[in-house]
Amino acid sequence: MKKITKECLPEILTDDILEILIDMALEFPKTTLDWQEVSKLLEERGQLMLVLAKVDERKKNIEKAKRNFKTSEEKIIEE
């Protein structure tokens, strides 16, 4: 997985950079302190909420995909 350090974080967040940041935010367990440092810098720049919104969107898409792959029986049991 690609990572971005605080020192390498560009001011303008391109789609590619956002994808890396989303992956870093979703990583569990965190293997480095990079996300903590990067998230502080993003907060200072007023960009953290944008990244967290994208993280939330990705989580929802993952859950939706999981639901779509469940069998009819599993869906009934879940309800």
MMTF fields as JSON, N, C-alpha, C and O atoms, coordinates in Angstrom:
{
  "mmtfVersion": "1.0.0",
  "mmtfProducer": "UNKNOWN",
  "numBonds": 315,
  "numAtoms": 316,
  "numGroups": 79,
  "numChains": 1,
  "numModels": 1,
  "chainsPerModel": [1],
  "groupsPerChain": [79],
  "chainIdList": ["A"],
  "bondAtomList": [4, 2, 8, 6, 12, 10, 16, 14, 20, 18, 24, 22, 28, 26, 32, 30, 36, 34, 40, 38, 44, 42, 48, 46, 52, 50, 56, 54, 60, 58, 64, 62, 68, 66, 72, 70, 76, 74, 80, 78, 84, 82, 88, 86, 92, 90, 96, 94, 100, 98, 104, 102, 108, 106, 112, 110, 116, 114, 120, 118, 124, 122, 128, 126, 132, 130, 136, 134, 140, 138, 144, 142, 148, 146, 152, 150, 156, 154, 160, 158, 164, 162, 168, 166, 172, 170, 176, 174, 180, 178, 184, 182, 188, 186, 192, 190, 196, 194, 200, 198, 204, 202, 208, 206, 212, 210, 216, 214, 220, 218, 224, 222, 228, 226, 232, 230, 236, 234, 240, 238, 244, 242, 248, 246, 252, 250, 256, 254, 260, 258, 264, 262, 268, 266, 272, 270, 276, 274, 280, 278, 284, 282, 288, 286, 292, 290, 296, 294, 300, 298, 304, 302, 308, 306, 312, 310],
  "bondOrderList": [1, 1, 1, 1, 1, 1, 1, 1, 1, 1, 1, 1, 1, 1, 1, 1, 1, 1, 1, 1, 1, 1, 1, 1, 1, 1, 1, 1, 1, 1, 1, 1, 1, 1, 1, 1, 1, 1, 1, 1, 1, 1, 1, 1, 1, 1, 1, 1, 1, 1, 1, 1, 1, 1, 1, 1, 1, 1, 1, 1, 1, 1, 1, 1, 1, 1, 1, 1, 1, 1, 1, 1, 1, 1, 1, 1, 1, 1],
  "groupList": [{"groupName": "MET", "atomNameList": ["N", "CA", "C", "O"], "elementList": ["N", "C", "C", "O"], "formalChargeList": [0, 0, 0, 0], "bondAtomList": [1, 0, 2, 1, 3, 2], "bondOrderList": [1, 1, 2], "singleLetterCode": "M", "chemCompType": "L-PEPTIDE LINKING"}, {"groupName": "LYS", "atomNameList": ["N", "CA", "C", "O"], "elementList": ["N", "C", "C", "O"], "formalChargeList": [0, 0, 0, 0], "bondAtomList": [1, 0, 2, 1, 3, 2], "bondOrderList": [1, 1, 2], "singleLetterCode": "K", "chemCompType": "L-PEPTIDE LINKING"}, {"groupName": "ILE", "atomNameList": ["N", "CA", "C", "O"], "elementList": ["N", "C", "C", "O"], "formalChargeList": [0, 0, 0, 0], "bondAtomList": [1, 0, 2, 1, 3, 2], "bondOrderList": [1, 1, 2], "singleLetterCode": "I", "chemCompType": "L-PEPTIDE LINKING"}, {"groupName": "THR", "atomNameList": ["N", "CA", "C", "O"], "elementList": ["N", "C", "C", "O"], "formalChargeList": [0, 0, 0, 0], "bondAtomList": [1, 0, 2, 1, 3, 2], "bondOrderList": [1, 1, 2], "singleLetterCode": "T", "chemCompType": "L-PEPTIDE LINKING"}, {"groupName": "GLU", "atomNameList": ["N", "CA", "C", "O"], "elementList": ["N", "C", "C", "O"], "formalChargeList": [0, 0, 0, 0], "bondAtomList": [1, 0, 2, 1, 3, 2], "bondOrderList": [1, 1, 2], "singleLetterCode": "E", "chemCompType": "L-PEPTIDE LINKING"}, {"groupName": "CYS", "atomNameList": ["N", "CA", "C", "O"], "elementList": ["N", "C", "C", "O"], "formalChargeList": [0, 0, 0, 0], "bondAtomList": [1, 0, 2, 1, 3, 2], "bondOrderList": [1, 1, 2], "singleLetterCode": "C", "chemCompType": "L-PEPTIDE LINKING"}, {"groupName": "LEU", "atomNameList": ["N", "CA", "C", "O"], "elementList": ["N", "C", "C", "O"], "formalChargeList": [0, 0, 0, 0], "bondAtomList": [1, 0, 2, 1, 3, 2], "bondOrderList": [1, 1, 2], "singleLetterCode": "L", "chemCompType": "L-PEPTIDE LINKING"}, {"groupName": "PRO", "atomNameList": ["N", "CA", "C", "O"], "elementList": ["N", "C", "C", "O"], "formalChargeList": [0, 0, 0, 0], "bondAtomList": [1, 0, 2, 1, 3, 2], "bondOrderList": [1, 1, 2], "singleLetterCode": "P", "chemCompType": "L-PEPTIDE LINKING"}, {"groupName": "ASP", "atomNameList": ["N", "CA", "C", "O"], "elementList": ["N", "C", "C", "O"], "formalChargeList": [0, 0, 0, 0], "bondAtomList": [1, 0, 2, 1, 3, 2], "bondOrderList": [1, 1, 2], "singleLetterCode": "D", "chemCompType": "L-PEPTIDE LINKING"}, {"groupName": "ALA", "atomNameList": ["N", "CA", "C", "O"], "elementList": ["N", "C", "C", "O"], "formalChargeList": [0, 0, 0, 0], "bondAtomList": [1, 0, 2, 1, 3, 2], "bondOrderList": [1, 1, 2], "singleLetterCode": "A", "chemCompType": "L-PEPTIDE LINKING"}, {"groupName": "PHE", "atomNameList": ["N", "CA", "C", "O"], "elementList": ["N", "C", "C", "O"], "formalChargeList": [0, 0, 0, 0], "bondAtomList": [1, 0, 2, 1, 3, 2], "bondOrderList": [1, 1, 2], "singleLetterCode": "F", "chemCompType": "L-PEPTIDE LINKING"}, {"groupName": "TRP", "atomNameList": ["N", "CA", "C", "O"], "elementList": ["N", "C", "C", "O"], "formalChargeList": [0, 0, 0, 0], "bondAtomList": [1, 0, 2, 1, 3, 2], "bondOrderList": [1, 1, 2], "singleLetterCode": "W", "chemCompType": "L-PEPTIDE LINKING"}, {"groupName": "GLN", "atomNameList": ["N", "CA", "C", "O"], "elementList": ["N", "C", "C", "O"], "formalChargeList": [0, 0, 0, 0], "bondAtomList": [1, 0, 2, 1, 3, 2], "bondOrderList": [1, 1, 2], "singleLetterCode": "Q", "chemCompType": "L-PEPTIDE LINKING"}, {"groupName": "VAL", "atomNameList": ["N", "CA", "C", "O"], "elementList": ["N", "C", "C", "O"], "formalChargeList": [0, 0, 0, 0], "bondAtomList": [1, 0, 2, 1, 3, 2], "bondOrderList": [1, 1, 2], "singleLetterCode": "V", "chemCompType": "L-PEPTIDE LINKING"}, {"groupName": "SER", "atomNameList": ["N", "CA", "C", "O"], "elementList": ["N", "C", "C", "O"], "formalChargeList": [0, 0, 0, 0], "bondAtomList": [1, 0, 2, 1, 3, 2], "bondOrderList": [1, 1, 2], "singleLetterCode": "S", "chemCompType": "L-PEPTIDE LINKING"}, {"groupName": "ARG", "atomNameList": ["N", "CA", "C", "O"], "elementList": ["N", "C", "C", "O"], "formalChargeList": [0, 0, 0, 0], "bondAtomList": [1, 0, 2, 1, 3, 2], "bondOrderList": [1, 1, 2], "singleLetterCode": "R", "chemCompType": "L-PEPTIDE LINKING"}, {"groupName": "GLY", "atomNameList": ["N", "CA", "C", "O"], "elementList": ["N", "C", "C", "O"], "formalChargeList": [0, 0, 0, 0], "bondAtomList": [1, 0, 2, 1, 3, 2], "bondOrderList": [1, 1, 2], "singleLetterCode": "G", "chemCompType": "PEPTIDE LINKING"}, {"groupName": "ASN", "atomNameList": ["N", "CA", "C", "O"], "elementList": ["N", "C", "C", "O"], "formalChargeList": [0, 0, 0, 0], "bondAtomList": [1, 0, 2, 1, 3, 2], "bondOrderList": [1, 1, 2], "singleLetterCode": "N", "chemCompType": "L-PEPTIDE LINKING"}],
  "groupTypeList": [0, 1, 1, 2, 3, 1, 4, 5, 6, 7, 4, 2, 6, 3, 8, 8, 2, 6, 4, 2, 6, 2, 8, 0, 9, 6, 4, 10, 7, 1, 3, 3, 6, 8, 11, 12, 4, 13, 14, 1, 6, 6, 4, 4, 15, 16, 12, 6, 0, 6, 13, 6, 9, 1, 13, 8, 4, 15, 1, 1, 17, 2, 4, 1, 9, 1, 15, 17, 10, 1, 3, 14, 4, 4, 1, 2, 2, 4, 4],
  "groupIdList": [1, 2, 3, 4, 5, 6, 7, 8, 9, 10, 11, 12, 13, 14, 15, 16, 17, 18, 19, 20, 21, 22, 23, 24, 25, 26, 27, 28, 29, 30, 31, 32, 33, 34, 35, 36, 37, 38, 39, 40, 41, 42, 43, 44, 45, 46, 47, 48, 49, 50, 51, 52, 53, 54, 55, 56, 57, 58, 59, 60, 61, 62, 63, 64, 65, 66, 67, 68, 69, 70, 71, 72, 73, 74, 75, 76, 77, 78, 79],
  "secStructList": [7, 7, 7, 7, 7, 4, 4, 4, 7, 7, 1, 1, 7, 7, 2, 2, 2, 2, 2, 2, 2, 2, 2, 2, 2, 2, 7, 1, 1, 7, 1, 1, 1, 2, 2, 2, 2, 2, 2, 2, 2, 2, 2, 2, 2, 6, 7, 2, 2, 2, 2, 2, 2, 2, 2, 2, 2, 2, 2, 2, 2, 2, 2, 2, 2, 2, 2, 2, 2, 1, 7, 2, 2, 2, 2, 2, 2, 2, 7],
  "xCoordList": [0.846, 0.0, 0.889, 1.846, 0.554, 1.283, 0.898, -0.225, 1.847, 1.594, 2.163, 3.064, 1.628, 2.111, 2.515, 1.784, 3.678, 4.108, 3.682, 3.328, 3.722, 3.355, 4.199, 3.696, 5.474, 6.39, 6.096, 6.406, 5.516, 5.26, 3.821, 3.468, 2.994, 1.585, 1.447, 1.763, 0.975, 0.817, -0.362, -1.28, -0.318, -1.402, -2.698, -3.787, -2.572, -3.744, -3.918, -3.008, -5.101, -5.378, -6.002, -7.177, -5.206, -5.704, -6.468, -6.446, -7.132, -7.86, -6.917, -7.266, -5.718, -4.746, -4.313, -4.206, -4.069, -3.664, -4.812, -4.591, -6.032, -7.202, -7.344, -7.652, -7.124, -7.218, -6.203, -6.524, -4.996, -3.966, -4.357, -4.201, -4.864, -5.273, -6.441, -6.482, -7.371, -8.503, -8.004, -8.432, -7.106, -6.538, -5.805, -5.904, -5.073, -4.357, -5.33, -5.097, -6.41, -7.394, -8.102, -8.439, -8.322, -9.039, -8.14, -8.639, -6.842, -5.918, -6.118, -6.132, -6.269, -6.42, -5.744, -6.036, -4.882, -4.365, -3.393, -2.796, -3.248, -2.319, -0.895, -0.518, -0.115, 1.241, 2.275, 3.394, 1.907, 2.822, 2.032, 0.805, 2.743, 2.081, 1.8, 1.37, 2.04, 1.862, 0.463, 0.321, -0.574, -1.943, -2.197, -2.837, -1.711, -1.912, -1.295, -1.922, -0.076, 0.607, -0.058, -0.243, -0.412, -1.047, -2.422, -2.788, -3.18, -4.528, -4.46, -5.329, -3.458, -3.296, -3.035, -3.605, -2.173, -1.883, -3.124, -3.401, -3.858, -5.093, -6.087, -6.769, -6.161, -7.068, -6.646, -7.484, -5.347, -4.841, -5.179, -5.46, -5.155, -5.443, -6.938, -7.336, -7.765, -9.203, -9.62, -10.689, -8.775, -9.062, -9.466, -9.841, -9.395, -9.654, -11.086, -11.304, -12.05, -13.449, -13.715, -14.53, -13.048, -13.175, -12.703, -13.379, -11.549, -10.997, -11.902, -12.185, -12.356, -13.204, -14.547, -15.114, -15.057, -16.295, -16.076, -16.941, -14.918, -14.582, -14.397, -14.773, -13.821, -13.658, -15.031, -15.259, -15.948, -17.307, -17.995, -18.677, -17.816, -18.397, -17.847, -18.597, -16.547, -15.927, -16.483, -16.775, -16.631, -17.178, -18.59, -18.941, -19.393, -20.762, -20.777, -21.594, -19.885, -19.8, -19.371, -19.866, -18.461, -18.02, -19.178, -19.395, -19.925, -21.07, -22.145, -22.753, -22.37, -23.365, -22.949, -23.78, -21.686, -21.187, -21.339, -21.688, -21.079, -21.241, -22.697, -22.989, -23.61, -25.041, -25.473, -26.276, -24.952, -25.324, -24.865, -25.467, -23.817, -23.29, -23.92, -23.662, -24.737, -25.386, -26.472, -27.102, -26.668, -27.727, -29.076, -29.13, -30.147, -31.488, -31.702, -32.287, -31.241, -31.38, -30.671, -31.228, -29.457, -28.694, -29.393, -29.389, -29.994, -30.712, -31.929, -32.214, -32.654, -33.835, -33.432, -34.073, -32.386, -31.915, -31.474, -31.742, -30.811, -30.318, -31.46, -31.361, -32.55, -33.708, -34.41, -35.408],
  "yCoordList": [-1.182, 0.0, 1.241, 1.34, 2.171, 3.431, 4.259, 4.182, 5.04, 5.943, 7.306, 7.442, 8.296, 9.664, 10.148, 9.972, 10.756, 11.337, 12.793, 13.394, 13.332, 14.727, 15.643, 16.622, 15.322, 16.144, 16.078, 17.018, 15.002, 14.811, 15.125, 14.989, 15.539, 15.8, 17.101, 18.178, 16.994, 18.22, 19.058, 18.541, 20.339, 21.242, 20.951, 21.061, 20.58, 20.264, 18.749, 18.008, 18.304, 16.87, 16.371, 16.615, 15.676, 15.084, 13.803, 13.343, 13.241, 11.987, 10.872, 10.071, 10.823, 9.794, 9.956, 8.972, 11.183, 11.448, 11.105, 10.522, 11.465, 11.142, 9.633, 9.17, 8.874, 7.412, 6.862, 5.973, 7.379, 6.932, 7.307, 6.501, 8.521, 8.965, 8.133, 7.81, 7.792, 6.954, 5.589, 5.077, 5.003, 3.707, 3.79, 2.884, 4.873, 5.048, 5.164, 4.594, 5.896, 6.083, 4.776, 4.533, 3.941, 2.679, 1.555, 0.529, 1.732, 0.676, 0.355, 1.245, -0.912, -1.352, -2.695, -3.621, -2.83, -1.757, -0.878, -1.296, 0.329, 1.266, 0.751, 0.443, 0.661, 0.129, 1.222, 0.935, 2.471, 3.587, 4.746, 4.697, 5.772, 6.974, 7.983, 9.103, 7.595, 8.515, 9.123, 10.331, 8.299, 8.823, 9.858, 10.879, 9.61, 10.551, 11.91, 12.952, 11.886, 13.133, 13.817, 15.034, 13.026, 13.576, 14.146, 15.214, 13.445, 13.927, 15.245, 16.1, 15.422, 16.704, 17.829, 18.914, 17.568, 18.572, 18.869, 20.024, 17.825, 18.026, 18.879, 19.732, 18.644, 19.422, 20.896, 21.794, 21.127, 22.505, 23.204, 24.403, 22.479, 23.052, 23.115, 23.701, 22.527, 22.505, 21.457, 21.567, 20.431, 19.404, 18.065, 17.143, 17.95, 16.652, 16.18, 14.995, 17.061, 16.653, 16.126, 15.22, 16.674, 16.183, 14.735, 13.883, 14.462, 13.102, 12.16, 11.053, 12.577, 11.708, 11.439, 10.359, 12.398, 12.177, 11.107, 10.262, 11.149, 10.134, 8.769, 7.75, 8.741, 7.488, 6.902, 5.707, 7.754, 7.298, 6.756, 5.733, 7.437, 6.989, 5.613, 4.744, 5.427, 4.13, 3.033, 1.934, 3.324, 2.329, 1.924, 0.744, 2.904, 2.609, 1.751, 0.837, 2.035, 1.237, -0.19, -1.13, -0.361, -1.705, -2.476, -3.642, -1.824, -2.479, -2.833, -3.901, -1.939, -2.193, -3.404, -4.253, -3.481, -4.621, -5.92, -6.955, -5.867, -7.066, -7.514, -8.705, -6.551, -6.89, -7.5, -8.432, -6.986, -7.482, -8.92, -9.642, -9.336, -10.685, -11.704, -12.902, -11.236, -12.17, -12.96, -12.472, -14.169, -14.987, -14.519, -13.748, -14.979, -14.59, -15.042, -14.308, -16.234, -16.73, -15.827, -15.497, -15.423, -14.563, -13.229, -12.689, -12.684, -11.419, -11.549, -10.647, -12.668, -12.889, -13.028, -12.45, -13.783, -13.978, -12.649, -12.378, -11.834, -10.55, -9.619, -8.867, -9.673, -8.807, -9.283, -8.69],
  "zCoordList": [0.0, 0.0, 0.0, 0.767, -0.865, -0.898, 0.323, 0.822, 0.783, 1.907, 1.578, 0.75, 2.233, 2.081, 3.464, 4.439, 3.532, 4.799, 4.85, 3.835, 6.027, 6.23, 5.347, 4.795, 5.219, 4.438, 2.93, 2.199, 2.479, 1.038, 0.636, -0.535, 1.577, 1.274, 0.477, 0.981, -0.765, -1.561, -1.057, -0.421, -1.35, -0.921, -1.666, -1.102, -2.933, -3.749, -3.765, -4.139, -3.354, -3.266, -4.562, -4.836, -5.347, -6.588, -6.25, -5.108, -7.236, -7.022, -6.571, -5.703, -7.162, -6.785, -5.324, -4.591, -4.911, -3.53, -2.579, -1.517, -2.961, -2.13, -1.944, -0.846, -2.998, -2.901, -1.909, -1.12, -1.943, -1.002, 0.421, 1.339, 0.613, 1.942, 2.477, 3.664, 1.617, 2.021, 2.468, 3.502, 1.7, 2.079, 3.408, 4.236, 3.61, 4.874, 6.043, 7.109, 5.843, 6.911, 7.26, 8.419, 6.251, 6.464, 6.971, 7.433, 6.893, 7.313, 8.794, 9.644, 9.073, 10.462, 10.63, 9.873, 11.562, 12.424, 11.659, 10.667, 12.134, 11.507, 11.737, 12.868, 10.672, 10.804, 11.048, 11.472, 10.784, 11.036, 11.629, 11.72, 12.025, 12.54, 11.428, 11.703, 10.178, 9.055, 9.022, 8.834, 9.202, 9.11, 10.195, 9.94, 11.385, 12.484, 12.146, 12.337, 11.649, 11.293, 10.099, 10.092, 9.097, 7.898, 8.241, 7.751, 9.075, 9.413, 10.183, 10.01, 11.017, 11.724, 10.727, 10.844, 9.749, 8.732, 7.882, 7.557, 7.529, 6.764, 7.55, 6.983, 8.855, 9.693, 9.717, 9.623, 9.842, 9.836, 8.527, 8.522, 7.431, 6.11, 5.808, 4.802, 6.656, 6.414, 5.395, 4.794, 5.192, 4.192, 4.801, 4.076, 6.105, 6.744, 6.52, 6.265, 6.608, 6.44, 5.031, 4.858, 4.038, 2.667, 2.593, 2.014, 3.177, 3.153, 3.942, 3.484, 5.111, 5.931, 5.259, 5.426, 4.507, 3.751, 2.69, 2.461, 2.047, 1.037, 1.691, 1.112, 2.893, 3.639, 3.939, 3.753, 4.407, 4.716, 3.47, 3.527, 2.356, 1.087, 0.689, 0.247, 0.849, 0.524, 1.423, 0.952, 2.725, 3.66, 3.253, 3.289, 2.866, 2.442, 1.193, 1.075, 0.263, -0.964, -0.662, -1.284, 0.279, 0.679, 1.292, 0.963, 2.185, 2.824, 1.799, 1.869, 0.861, -0.188, -1.021, -1.346, -1.36, -2.138, -1.352, -1.92, -0.06, 0.784, 0.803, 0.699, 0.938, 0.956, -0.371, -0.397, -1.448, -2.768, -2.995, -3.789, -2.314, -2.495, -1.551, -1.665, -0.629, 0.292, -0.435, -1.374, 0.019, -0.55, -0.005, 0.954, -0.61, -0.153, 1.276, 2.072, 1.618, 2.991, 3.975, 5.022, 3.66, 4.555, 4.748, 5.855, 3.694, 3.793, 4.698, 5.487, 4.591, 5.424, 6.878, 7.756, 7.145, 8.517, 9.119, 10.289, 8.34, 8.817, 9.198, 10.168, 8.428, 8.715, 9.947, 10.357]
}
